[in-house]
């Protein structure tokens, strides 16, 4: 018997329930019920080869509905996974992201947020032109786009109120993560439930019509103030742009159709790496009846078991950081019971240091490092993506080789 090939680029971590499942059954595509995709800007580029293998090959061999949950670039990735030809679509996403360029005014180091928002919006419109209905009616995938909706000083974008509002959010979050909900709430735009095949036609989503009900969320919402909104053809592009709208880099998206009025920003602010308690759908169905005093604010039980299928999480690091403002709060980076059913795939930091340009993942600071030399930045990012093919190759070899348990580390 051939010994399993050692993993050099890829690390596989699993929560205790996921680890037990792999030990008893291995890991098959029909075991997967949720795929999260984190915020993180250009870091997500290194997951492109894994995305192409997972959505173009491995997951396609499975059966049953799968919930795709994304914030920021993760929202773009998961919406792309719902297209009819995902491998080609991920190739297009990769090229669009790598070659994005913005005009910097004389004497400035950064482009104006209004300019970035306008150009990014045009890019999304071109990317999904003629494909929105296709994304919303995928036969197996239910799409959930995470955004952050401002409250109080953050209810409308303003040059004075917005910085003050984010200062308030930062201070509240430092005291308790749930307290940040006084300033920013999680709003999830969800496509319709997957419809089983029957006499009326083939299996598929219920569609993105104006009266479609959203699919149940695949995670508990008791950890943080949450609303859910139906994802439809008329709000798909603004919801996706909002999920990618980093404060002070892009403008907020205001008054999204079908959703409560207000300013919507990057979903990574509330849910940077989607550290959510998967397996407990308790969506807030009626957003009109939502208040800060509901169970969504009070009732999080971090010790309950999480039933259901496993969560497969391609990520650019082992740590699953709850919110954007938690990046500097290291004690919030630890794995919790929320991740018990998660199988996390990430690049080995030693491999990143040895094999990627500059010994690091692509990041937003590269826009400043390379300045106006867009071709040099594009070459570096393209080289990182090319090297990351090893991540997909090693995961494919691991699953085809029987999922040897010795390659899996506790999360």
N, C-alpha and C positions, 0 to 999 in steps of 0.2 A: 504494500500500500504506500502511495506517495505521501510524504510528509506535507502538511499544509504549508503554503508559502507564508513566510513571516510578513507582518504588516510593517512597512517602513514609513509610508506617508500618512496612512490613515490610523486613527485611534477610534475604537468602538467602546463606548461606555453605556451601561445599562442600569436602570433602577432595579431594586430588588425583585419586584414582580416580573419585570421584563427579563431579568437574568434567569429566574426560575423557568420561565417559558422557554427561553433559548436552550437551557440545559435539558429540558424534557422533550421539546418539539423542534428545535432549530428555529429558523425564521423564514417564513414564506410570505409572498405578497398578499395573500388573503388574511394574514394575521394583522395587517396594518389598517387601522381605522382613522388615524389622524396624521397629517404631515404639517408641522409648523414651519414657518420661514421668518427669520428674525429681521429686524432693522439692523443697519450697520453699514449702509452705503456701499462703497466699492469693495469692502471685504467680502460681500456676497458673490462677487465675480468668481472666486475660487470654487464655488459650489456648482458652477455651470455644468461641468462634465458629469457630476453626480446627478444633477437634475435631468440631464439628457438620458442617462442610463435608467434612472428610476421611473420617469414618466414615459419615456419612449420604449421601454423594454420590460423591466422587472415588474413594476406595479401593474402594467397592462396585462400580465399573466394572471392576476388575482381576480377575485369576485367580491361583490358587495360595495356599498357606498364608502367613500373616503372623504373626510372633511379636511379641506386645505385652509389653514389659518395663516394670514400674512400681515406684516406691518412694514411700511416703507418699501425698501427694495424687495423685501419678502413678499409684500402684497403684489408687486409687479411680477415676481417670479411665479407665484401661485396662480395669478390670473393667466399667465402665459401657459402654465401647465394644463389649463382647461381648453386650450385651443386644439383644433382637430389634428394638426401635425405638430406635436410638441417639440420634437427634435429640431425641426426647421425654425419653429418659433423661438426656441431658446438661442439658436444661432443668431437670429435677428436681434433679440434682446441684448445679447452680448455685444454685438457690433454697435448697436445704438448707444449702449451705456459707455463703452470704451471710447467712442469717438465723439461724445458730447463735448461741446465747446461753447463758451459764452464770451460776450464782449465786455471787457473791463474798461470803465471810463478812465481817461487820463488822470494820473495822480492817485488812483485807487489801486488796491491789491485784490479786490473782490468785485464781481459783477453785482449790479443792483438786484435786490430780490424780485422786483416787478419784472425785470428782464428774464431772470432765470425761470420764474413761474410761466411767463408767456411762452418761452421757447420749450420748456418741458411739456407744457400742455399741448403744444403743437406736435411734439414728438409722440405723445400718447395717442393723440387723435390719428396720426398717420399709422402708428403701430397697430391699433385695433380697428382701423377702418374696415367695415364689412364683417367684423368678427365678434362683435359684442353679444349678439344673440347666441352665437356658437359657444362662447364662454359661459353664458348663464344657463345653457341647456345641456351641459355635459352629462352623458348617461350615467356616470358614476361619481363625479366629483362635486362636492358642495363647497362653494367658495365663501370665505369669511374675510372681509377686509377691515382691519382695525384702524380706527382714527381716534384722535384726541380732541374733544370739543371743549372750548373755553367757557368759563363761567366768571361772573362778576367782572373784574377789570379785563379779563381775557375774552369776554363775550363778543367783542368786536376788535379787530386789529387797529391799533393806534400807536403812533410813534412814542408817546409818553406812557400810556396806560399798559401797553403790552410788556415792556421791560419791567415795569413795577409788578405786573401780574405774575410774570415768571419768577421774579424775586420772591413773591409770596408763595408760589408753588414750591420753590426750592426750600424755603424755610419750613413749610408745612411738611414736606416729604422727609426732611431731616429728622423731624420729631416722630412721624409715623407715616408709612406709605399710604395708608387709607386716608389720612388727613389731606393729602394732595388732591383728593376728590372734591374738595371745596373749591378748587381752582380749575381742575381739568377732569372730565369724565371720559370713560371709555365708551365709544360708540362703534358698534360692529355692524357693518353692512353685509348681509347674508343672502346668498342666492336661495332659490326655492328648493324644497326637499326633492330627492331623487325619486322618480315615479317608477314603480315596478312595471315590467312588461305585461301587457294584457291584450284583450280584444281590441282596445282602442288604439293600439299602436305600440311601437318599441319603447323600451325603457328610456328614461331621460329625466331631466329636471323639469319642474313644473313650469318653467319659463320665467321671463322677466317682465311680465305685464304689470300695469299700474296697481292691480289688486292682489298680486301674488303674495302669499304669506312666506316669511323666511323660514329656512330650515332651523331646527333647534341647534343652539350652540353646543359644541362638543366639550365644553369646559364649564366648571362652576363659576358663577359670577359674584359669589359672596365675599370675595377678597377685596373688591374695589367697585365703586359706583359705575354701573354699566347700563347702557341702553342698546337695543337691537333694532335695526331698520332693514326693511326689505331692499335687497340689491336688485335694481331694475335697469332697463336699457337707458332710461332718462337720467339716472344718477350714477351709472357705472363709472364714467370718466371723471366726474368731479370727486366721487368718493375715492377713486384710486389716486388721483392727484393729491387730494387731502392727506391720504395715508403716507405720501412721500414728501410732504411739505415741511421741511425742517425749519423751525422758527429762526428768523433773521437771515436765513439763506434763501428761502422762498416765502412768498406771501401766503397767508392762510386762505383757504377756500371758504367762502361764506354762503350760507343758506342753501345747502344741498337739497335738491328736490326730494320730497318724501320724508325728510328728516327735520328734527327741531331746528329752528333758526339759530344762527350763531356762527362763530369762527371755528373751523376745523383744521387741525394741524396733524403733523406726523404721528402715526400710531405708535411709533417707538417711544414717544414721551411717556405715555402711560404703560406701555408694554414693550420695552426695548427688545428683550429676547423671548417674550411670550412664556414667561414662567407661570403657567396657568395650571389649574387642577383639572386635567383632562379626564374625561369619562363620566362627568356629572353634568349632563345638559339641564340647566335650569334657567334658560333665557328669560329675560324680562319681556313678556309678550306685548304688553300694552304700554308704549312709551308715554302716552298721555297721562297715565296714572303713576308714573315714576316719581319718587321723592327721595330726598336724602335720608329719610327715616325708614325706608323699606328694608326687608331682609337682605337685599343686595348689599346694603351698607353694613349690616350687623352680623350676618349669620355664617361666617366662614369657619368651617370645622377642618382644621389641617390634619386631623388624625384619622379621618374616615377612609375606608378603602375605596379605590377607584376601579370600578368594574369595566368590562368592555375589552375591545381589541387594543393592540399596542399602538404606541405613538412612535413614528420614525422621524427623527429630527436631524436632518443635515444642517450642521452649524459650523461656524468658522472658529469656534473655540469650545473648550469643555464647559466653562462657566455659563450658566443661564441667568443673566442679570435681569431682575424684574422690570425696572424702569430706567429711562434715560438718565434721570437725576440720581440714580443709584450707582452710577459708574464708579464714583469715588468712595462709596460706602461698602467696603469689602465684606463686612459681615453679612450683607444681603446677597452675596454671590454664591453662597453654599447651596448645594442641592437640598431639597425638602421632600416631604412625602408627596407633594404635588407631582413629582417626577418619577414616581415609583414604576410606572408602566412605560417609561421613555427609553428608547434605544437611540443614543446620540452618536452621530458620525461627525468627526472633526479632524482637521489636519494636525499632525504631530508638530508641536512647536519646534522641535529639533530639525524636522524636515523643512519647515518654513524657513528657519535660519540658514539652512544649507542650500536650499534649492530655489527659492523665490528671489526675484530681483530686489536688491537691497536687504535681503534677509528678513523680509516682513511681508505681511498681507498688503494688498492695495488699500489705500484709505483716502479720506477726503483731503488730508493735508497734501496729497500729491498735486492737487490743483495749484497750491501755493509753491510747492517745491519745484515744479516744472514751469510755472508761470505761463507764458504764452507759447511755450514749446509743446503744443498739443501732440505732435507726432511722437516726441520722445516719451511722453506719458502714455500714449496709446501703445507704444512698443512694449513698455514695461508691464502694463496691465495685460496685454496680449500674451506676453511670455509667462506671466503668472498663471493665466488660464490654461495655457498649453501644458505647463508643468503639472497642473492640477488634474490632468487626465489620469494621473497615477492614483488619485483618490477613488475614482470610479472603477478603475481596473482592479484595485485591491478589494473593494467591496464586492464586486462581481465574483472575484475568485473566492472570497470568503463564503458567500452564499452558495455558490456552485460546489464548493468543497465540503459542504455539510455543516457550515456554521460552527467551526471548532470553538469550544468555550474558552480555551486558554487565550484566545485573542481578545476576549471581552473583559473590560475592567469595570468595577463598581462605579456608578456615577456619584 
